Amino acid sequence: MSSSCGRDCGGSGGVRPYIRSKVPRLRWTPELHRCFVNAIQTLGGHH
């Protein structure tokens, strides 16, 4: 018994088309990471 996710998962079995998002992708920079860590520390995370 052979199966493929395309059939079993409700898909068409083909490759879905690329749909470009209206929102640009976020580039994770060292500066952004520092801001993230600062926000987590301010909110009281990782204790």
SEMILUM-738964 format. One record per residue: residue number from 1; residue in one letter; y, z, x of N, C-alpha, C in turn. Coordinates in nm, 4 decimals, padded with zeros to 6 digits. Layout:
// SEMILUM-738964
+------+------+----------+----------+----------+----------+----------+----------+----------+----------+----------+
| resi | resn |      nyy |      nzz |      nxx |     cayy |     cazz |     caxx |      cyy |      czz |      cxx |
+------+------+----------+----------+----------+----------+----------+----------+----------+----------+----------+
|  NUM |    A |        Y |        Z |        X |        Y |        Z |        X |        Y |        Z |        X |
...
+------+------+----------+----------+----------+----------+----------+----------+----------+----------+----------+
// end
This chain:
// SEMILUM-738964
+------+------+----------+----------+----------+----------+----------+----------+----------+----------+----------+
| resi | resn |      nyy |      nzz |      nxx |     cayy |     cazz |     caxx |      cyy |      czz |      cxx |
+------+------+----------+----------+----------+----------+----------+----------+----------+----------+----------+
|    1 |    M | -00.1184 |  00.0000 |  00.0853 |  00.0000 |  00.0000 |  00.0000 |  00.1238 |  00.0000 |  00.0892 |
|    2 |    S |  00.1995 | -00.1048 |  00.0822 |  00.3179 | -00.1217 |  00.1645 |  00.4421 | -00.1041 |  00.0785 |
|    3 |    S |  00.5443 | -00.0412 |  00.1334 |  00.6687 | -00.0244 |  00.0577 |  00.7864 | -00.0385 |  00.1522 |
|    4 |    S |  00.8997 | -00.0712 |  00.0954 |  01.0223 | -00.0773 |  00.1744 |  01.1279 |  00.0047 |  00.1033 |
|    5 |    C |  01.2193 |  00.0598 |  00.1773 |  01.3234 |  00.1431 |  00.1183 |  01.4104 |  00.0626 |  00.0237 |
|    6 |    G |  01.4249 | -00.0649 |  00.0476 |  01.5056 | -00.1493 | -00.0413 |  01.4557 | -00.1448 | -00.1838 |
|    7 |    R |  01.3251 | -00.1484 | -00.2018 |  01.2694 | -00.1415 | -00.3371 |  01.2625 |  00.0023 | -00.3852 |
|    8 |    D |  01.2122 |  00.0924 | -00.3011 |  01.1893 |  00.2298 | -00.3429 |  01.3176 |  00.3086 | -00.3629 |
|    9 |    C |  01.4220 |  00.2745 | -00.2921 |  01.5465 |  00.3501 | -00.2998 |  01.6461 |  00.2887 | -00.3975 |
|   10 |    G |  01.6051 |  00.1914 | -00.4735 |  01.6928 |  00.1328 | -00.5740 |  01.7825 |  00.0228 | -00.5225 |
|   11 |    G |  01.7681 | -00.0176 | -00.3967 |  01.8517 | -00.1237 | -00.3420 |  01.7923 | -00.2598 | -00.3673 |
|   12 |    S |  01.8636 | -00.3618 | -00.3259 |  01.8168 | -00.4982 | -00.3460 |  01.7229 | -00.5424 | -00.2350 |
|   13 |    G |  01.7128 | -00.4629 | -00.1291 |  01.6275 | -00.4991 | -00.0177 |  01.7004 | -00.5777 |  00.0895 |
|   14 |    G |  01.8217 | -00.6223 |  00.0616 |  01.8987 | -00.6979 |  00.1597 |  01.9960 | -00.6090 |  00.2342 |
|   15 |    V |  02.0735 | -00.6708 |  00.3199 |  02.1754 | -00.5985 |  00.3945 |  02.3010 | -00.5930 |  00.3100 |
|   16 |    R |  02.3553 | -00.4734 |  00.2948 |  02.4762 | -00.4633 |  00.2127 |  02.5962 | -00.5197 |  00.2883 |
|   17 |    P |  02.6900 | -00.5798 |  00.2177 |  02.8061 | -00.6397 |  00.2850 |  02.9000 | -00.5329 |  00.3405 |
|   18 |    Y |  02.9690 | -00.5659 |  00.4491 |  03.0677 | -00.4757 |  00.5073 |  03.1923 | -00.4773 |  00.4209 |
|   19 |    I |  03.2354 | -00.3606 |  00.3777 |  03.3572 | -00.3487 |  00.2979 |  03.4557 | -00.2666 |  00.3794 |
|   20 |    R |  03.5645 | -00.3291 |  00.4199 |  03.6635 | -00.2615 |  00.5030 |  03.7394 | -00.1582 |  00.4206 |
|   21 |    S |  03.7481 | -00.0383 |  00.4717 |  03.8185 |  00.0698 |  00.4044 |  03.9691 |  00.0475 |  00.4141 |
|   22 |    K |  04.0419 |  00.0926 |  00.3138 |  04.1881 |  00.0841 |  00.3167 |  04.2461 |  00.1879 |  00.4119 |
|   23 |    V |  04.1698 |  00.2947 |  00.4376 |  04.2143 |  00.4011 |  00.5263 |  04.1630 |  00.3718 |  00.6675 |
|   24 |    P |  04.2512 |  00.3712 |  00.7675 |  04.2048 |  00.3433 |  00.9036 |  04.1152 |  00.4552 |  00.9557 |
|   25 |    R |  04.0240 |  00.4213 |  01.0460 |  03.9352 |  00.5219 |  01.1044 |  04.0153 |  00.6155 |  01.1933 |
|   26 |    L |  03.9713 |  00.7383 |  01.1988 |  04.0375 |  00.8404 |  01.2780 |  03.9799 |  00.8414 |  01.4191 |
|   27 |    R |  04.0660 |  00.8375 |  01.5184 |  04.0201 |  00.8441 |  01.6575 |  04.0269 |  00.9900 |  01.7027 |
|   28 |    W |  03.9118 |  01.0459 |  01.7410 |  03.9033 |  01.1864 |  01.7798 |  03.9499 |  01.2005 |  01.9242 |
|   29 |    T |  04.0749 |  01.2416 |  01.9410 |  04.1354 |  01.2542 |  02.0734 |  04.1304 |  01.3995 |  02.1199 |
|   30 |    P |  04.1493 |  01.4251 |  02.2494 |  04.1554 |  01.5642 |  02.2972 |  04.2651 |  01.6447 |  02.2270 |
|   31 |    E |  04.3779 |  01.5821 |  02.1992 |  04.4864 |  01.6515 |  02.1286 |  04.4436 |  01.6891 |  01.9868 |
|   32 |    L |  04.3781 |  01.5979 |  01.9183 |  04.3295 |  01.6266 |  01.7838 |  04.2249 |  01.7375 |  01.7880 |
|   33 |    H |  04.1402 |  01.7377 |  01.8903 |  04.0389 |  01.8425 |  01.9040 |  04.1048 |  01.9787 |  01.9232 |
|   34 |    R |  04.2099 |  01.9844 |  02.0058 |  04.2813 |  02.1108 |  02.0259 |  04.3413 |  02.1607 |  01.8951 |
|   35 |    C |  04.3983 |  02.0700 |  01.8166 |  04.4546 |  02.1088 |  01.6866 |  04.3454 |  02.1604 |  01.5935 |
|   36 |    F |  04.2283 |  02.0968 |  01.5968 |  04.1158 |  02.1383 |  01.5138 |  04.0695 |  02.2787 |  01.5530 |
|   37 |    V |  04.0517 |  02.3012 |  01.6833 |  04.0076 |  02.4322 |  01.7311 |  04.1102 |  02.5386 |  01.6946 |
|   38 |    N |  04.2377 |  02.5083 |  01.7092 |  04.3441 |  02.6018 |  01.6740 |  04.3391 |  02.6358 |  01.5249 |
|   39 |    A |  04.3177 |  02.5368 |  01.4407 |  04.3095 |  02.5604 |  01.2962 |  04.1897 |  02.6483 |  01.2622 |
|   40 |    I |  04.0761 |  02.6244 |  01.3255 |  03.9569 |  02.7062 |  01.3007 |  03.9814 |  02.8504 |  01.3437 |
|   41 |    Q |  04.0449 |  02.8688 |  01.4589 |  04.0742 |  03.0042 |  01.5061 |  04.1729 |  03.0735 |  01.4131 |
|   42 |    T |  04.2719 |  02.9997 |  01.3632 |  04.3700 |  03.0559 |  01.2709 |  04.3042 |  03.0990 |  01.1404 |
|   43 |    L |  04.2078 |  03.0201 |  01.0940 |  04.1388 |  03.0513 |  00.9689 |  04.0298 |  03.1568 |  00.9872 |
|   44 |    G |  03.9992 |  03.1911 |  01.1104 |  03.9003 |  03.2953 |  01.1360 |  03.7581 |  03.2461 |  01.1445 |
|   45 |    G |  03.7399 |  03.1278 |  01.1964 |  03.6047 |  03.0734 |  01.2081 |  03.5341 |  03.1184 |  01.3348 |
|   46 |    H |  03.4014 |  03.1032 |  01.3380 |  03.3133 |  03.1294 |  01.4518 |  03.3238 |  03.2727 |  01.5011 |
|   47 |    H |  03.2896 |  03.3681 |  01.4133 |  03.2858 |  03.5105 |  01.4524 |  03.1474 |  03.5631 |  01.4370 |
+------+------+----------+----------+----------+----------+----------+----------+----------+----------+----------+
// end
